[in-house]
Amino acid sequence: MLDLSIVIVNYNTRDRLLECLASLQADGMPAENGSPSSEVFVVDNASQDGSADAVAAAFPQVTLLRAPRNGGYAFGNNLALRRARGRYNLLLNPDTLVPPGALATLVRYMDEHPEVGICGPRLVRPDGSLDLACRRSFPTLAIAFYRLVGLSRLFPRSRRFGRYNLTYLDPSQEAEVDSVVGACMLVRRAAIDQVGLLDETFFLYGEDLDWAFRIRQRGWKVQYVPQATVIHHKGEASRQQSTAMTLAFYDAMRIFYHKHYAHRFPRALNALVEAAIWARCAVSLLKNALRPPARRRVGT
């Protein structure tokens, strides 16, 4: 068994993918210079930009899986996770850059904390600002409400209103959290064997939250580990299909709610929650329609 299996799911992000793989190579992945023993999978979800051929030519040591269709993020990851041999499995976005030593730090942290099932690094944008999604709480009714009505943005330092992205915490502070983000999420194989693979009901977004929810239910901890930093060029691919991605974001919110929370509440309240989700989606789509393409976002 290897220490680490790295899984990158790609869809039409060839240039960023090649940069990501080059950063892994500079980090000593696959293993060299004392780095963890590792394997790297790239799952290409039927891209049309030549991504798969470019990887095959430039990185022959990478295990390339060409999916016959774009079945979504969970679908693509699961293709590789079924073949992964690592004690730890890393979900990594193709629009990330991994500085030297970052993954070794995460592996060492997991080795030293056997109660931890998932950990994630501090994710930063190219300008050095924190990617807020790298440490999150589960979207309970209250937490989702504070986000949907904008209270989390108005009062980011509040322990009540800032729980969605834990904006009241110091970014340099290690913390136990509900979830880290699938853009860079290290998961213990023993935990995966207990709960199963990613839920392919989620096409894009939400599958990482769902995985963390299920793994925490089995008694494992989830940790934000800022001792490791990874760069995330977030949003560049999603802006190209902002309407479809926004719909997927709010649909993931709906799926997560019905899977984990709806059974606790009466049917009328569940209908109201779903209506609120789609109303907020409509607002997001309208905002994006009024923005220039370069400024469009997902889930705002």
C-alpha positions in Angstrom: 0.0 0.0 0.0 1.2 3.5 -0.9 1.0 6.5 1.4 -1.0 8.7 -0.9 -3.3 8.5 -3.9 -3.9 11.9 -5.6 -7.1 12.1 -7.7 -7.6 15.1 -10.0 -10.9 15.3 -12.0 -10.6 17.5 -15.1 -13.1 19.0 -17.5 -11.8 21.4 -20.1 -9.2 23.0 -17.9 -6.1 21.7 -19.8 -3.7 24.6 -19.0 -4.5 24.7 -15.3 -4.3 20.9 -15.1 -0.8 20.9 -16.6 0.3 23.6 -14.2 -1.1 21.6 -11.3 0.7 18.4 -12.4 3.9 20.3 -12.8 3.6 21.6 -9.2 3.1 18.1 -7.9 6.2 17.0 -9.8 8.1 19.9 -8.2 6.7 18.7 -4.8 8.2 15.3 -5.3 5.0 13.5 -6.4 5.4 10.6 -7.2 7.7 9.9 -4.4 11.3 11.2 -4.3 13.4 13.2 -1.9 11.7 11.8 1.2 8.1 12.6 0.0 5.3 10.2 0.8 5.1 7.2 -1.6 2.3 8.2 -4.0 0.4 7.7 -7.2 -1.4 10.3 -9.3 -4.7 9.8 -11.1 -6.1 12.2 -13.7 -9.7 11.5 -14.6 -10.7 13.4 -17.7 -14.5 13.8 -17.9 -14.8 13.7 -21.7 -13.1 17.1 -22.2 -13.0 18.7 -25.6 -9.9 20.8 -25.2 -7.3 18.1 -25.6 -6.6 17.8 -21.9 -6.3 14.0 -21.9 -3.8 13.9 -24.8 -1.8 16.7 -23.2 -1.5 14.8 -19.9 -0.5 11.6 -21.7 2.2 13.4 -23.6 3.7 15.5 -20.8 3.2 13.3 -17.7 3.4 9.6 -18.8 3.9 8.6 -15.1 0.3 9.7 -14.3 -2.5 7.2 -14.4 -4.9 8.7 -16.9 -8.5 7.6 -16.9 -10.6 8.8 -19.9 -14.2 8.8 -18.8 -16.7 8.1 -21.6 -18.9 11.0 -20.5 -19.0 13.9 -18.1 -20.8 12.2 -15.2 -19.9 14.9 -12.7 -17.3 15.5 -10.0 -18.3 12.6 -7.7 -18.5 10.2 -10.7 -15.1 11.1 -11.9 -13.4 10.9 -8.5 -15.0 7.5 -7.8 -13.5 6.1 -11.0 -10.1 6.6 -9.5 -10.9 6.0 -5.9 -11.9 2.4 -6.8 -8.3 1.9 -8.0 -6.5 3.9 -5.4 -3.9 2.1 -3.3 -3.0 4.9 -0.8 -3.5 4.9 2.9 -4.7 8.4 2.3 -6.7 9.7 -0.8 -6.4 13.3 -1.9 -9.1 15.0 -3.9 -7.4 17.8 -5.7 -8.8 20.3 -8.2 -6.9 20.9 -11.5 -6.9 24.7 -10.8 -4.7 24.3 -7.7 -0.9 24.7 -7.3 0.8 22.6 -4.6 3.9 24.2 -3.0 6.8 21.9 -2.1 6.1 20.1 1.2 2.4 20.9 1.5 1.2 17.3 0.9 3.9 15.8 3.1 2.7 18.1 5.9 -0.9 16.9 5.5 0.2 13.2 5.4 2.4 13.7 8.5 -0.5 15.4 10.3 -2.8 12.4 9.6 -0.1 10.0 10.7 0.2 11.9 14.0 -3.6 12.2 14.5 -5.2 8.7 14.0 -8.6 10.0 15.1 -8.8 12.3 12.1 -10.6 11.0 9.0 -10.3 14.1 6.8 -8.1 17.1 6.8 -7.6 20.1 4.5 -5.0 22.8 4.1 -5.3 26.6 4.0 -6.4 27.4 0.5 -5.4 30.8 -0.8 -6.2 32.7 -4.0 -3.3 33.9 -6.2 -3.5 37.3 -4.5 -3.0 35.7 -1.1 -6.5 36.1 0.2 -8.2 33.1 1.9 -10.5 30.9 -0.1 -13.3 30.9 2.5 -14.6 27.5 1.4 -11.6 25.7 2.9 -13.3 25.4 6.3 -17.0 25.2 6.7 -19.9 24.2 8.8 -22.8 22.0 7.6 -25.7 24.1 6.3 -28.2 23.5 9.0 -31.5 25.5 8.7 -30.1 28.3 10.8 -26.7 28.5 9.1 -28.2 28.3 5.6 -30.7 31.0 6.5 -28.0 33.4 7.7 -26.1 32.8 4.5 -29.1 33.1 2.2 -30.3 36.4 3.6 -26.8 37.8 3.7 -26.2 38.0 7.5 -23.0 36.0 7.2 -21.6 38.7 4.9 -22.8 41.6 7.0 -21.4 40.1 10.3 -18.5 37.8 9.3 -16.9 38.1 12.8 -20.0 36.9 14.5 -19.9 33.4 16.0 -23.6 33.1 15.3 -23.8 34.5 11.8 -20.3 33.6 10.5 -20.6 29.9 11.0 -21.0 29.0 7.3 -17.4 29.7 6.4 -16.2 30.1 10.0 -15.1 33.6 9.2 -14.7 34.5 12.9 -11.7 32.1 13.2 -8.1 33.2 12.6 -7.0 31.7 9.2 -3.8 30.6 10.8 -5.6 28.7 13.6 -5.9 24.9 13.4 -9.4 23.9 14.1 -11.8 21.0 14.1 -14.5 21.8 11.5 -17.5 20.1 10.0 -16.0 20.0 6.5 -13.1 21.1 4.3 -13.5 21.6 0.6 -13.1 19.0 -2.1 -10.7 21.3 -4.0 -8.0 19.8 -1.7 -9.3 17.2 0.7 -7.2 14.5 2.2 -9.3 11.5 3.4 -8.2 8.4 5.3 -8.8 5.2 3.4 -10.1 3.5 6.5 -12.8 6.1 6.7 -13.7 5.6 3.1 -14.0 1.9 3.6 -16.5 2.5 6.4 -18.8 5.0 4.6 -18.3 4.3 0.9 -17.4 6.5 -2.0 -18.7 9.9 -3.0 -22.5 10.1 -3.6 -23.0 10.4 -7.3 -26.4 12.0 -6.8 -24.5 15.2 -6.5 -23.3 16.2 -10.0 -21.1 19.1 -8.9 -20.8 20.8 -5.4 -22.1 19.3 -2.2 -20.5 15.8 -2.5 -17.6 16.9 -0.3 -19.9 18.2 2.4 -22.0 15.0 2.2 -18.8 12.8 2.5 -17.6 14.8 5.5 -21.1 14.5 7.1 -21.1 10.7 6.7 -17.5 10.3 7.9 -18.2 12.4 11.0 -21.2 10.3 11.7 -18.9 7.4 12.1 -16.9 9.1 14.8 -14.0 10.5 12.7 -12.8 14.1 13.1 -12.4 16.7 10.3 -9.5 19.1 10.7 -8.5 22.4 9.0 -4.7 22.3 8.9 -3.2 25.8 8.0 0.4 24.5 8.4 0.0 23.5 4.8 -1.0 26.0 2.1 -2.2 25.3 -1.4 -3.0 27.9 -4.1 -6.5 27.8 -5.7 -7.3 29.6 -8.9 -10.9 29.5 -8.0 -13.9 30.1 -10.3 -12.1 30.4 -13.7 -13.7 27.3 -15.1 -17.1 27.8 -13.5 -17.4 31.3 -14.9 -17.4 29.8 -18.4 -20.7 28.1 -17.6 -22.0 30.3 -14.8 -25.7 29.5 -15.3 -25.3 25.7 -15.3 -22.9 25.9 -12.4 -25.2 28.1 -10.3 -28.1 25.7 -10.9 -25.8 22.8 -9.9 -24.8 24.7 -6.7 -28.3 25.2 -5.5 -29.4 21.8 -6.6 -26.6 20.4 -4.4 -28.0 22.4 -1.5 -31.4 20.9 -2.1 -30.1 17.4 -2.3 -28.0 17.8 0.9 -31.0 19.2 2.8 -33.4 16.4 1.8 -30.8 13.7 2.4 -29.7 14.8 5.9 -32.3 17.2 7.4 -35.7 16.9 5.8 -36.7 13.8 7.9 -36.5 16.0 11.0 -39.1 18.5 9.9 -42.7 18.6 8.7 -43.5 18.5 5.0 -44.7 22.1 4.9 -41.4 23.4 6.3 -39.4 21.3 3.8 -41.4 22.8 0.9 -40.7 26.3 2.3 -37.0 25.5 2.5 -36.9 24.2 -1.1 -38.8 27.3 -2.3 -36.2 29.5 -0.5 -33.3 27.7 -2.2 -34.7 28.2 -5.7 -35.7 31.8 -4.9 -32.1 32.5 -3.9 -30.9 30.7 -7.0 -33.1 33.0 -9.2 -31.5 36.0 -7.5 -28.0 34.6 -8.2 -28.8 34.0 -11.8 -30.2 37.6 -12.2 -27.1 39.1 -10.6 -24.9 37.1 -13.0 -26.9 38.2 -16.0 -26.2 41.8 -15.0 -22.4 41.2 -14.6 -19.8 41.2 -17.3 -18.7 37.6 -18.0 -15.3 38.0 -16.3 -17.1 38.9 -13.0 -19.7 36.1 -12.9 -19.8 33.8 -9.9 -21.4 30.7 -8.6 -23.6 30.4 -5.6 -23.8 34.2 -4.8 
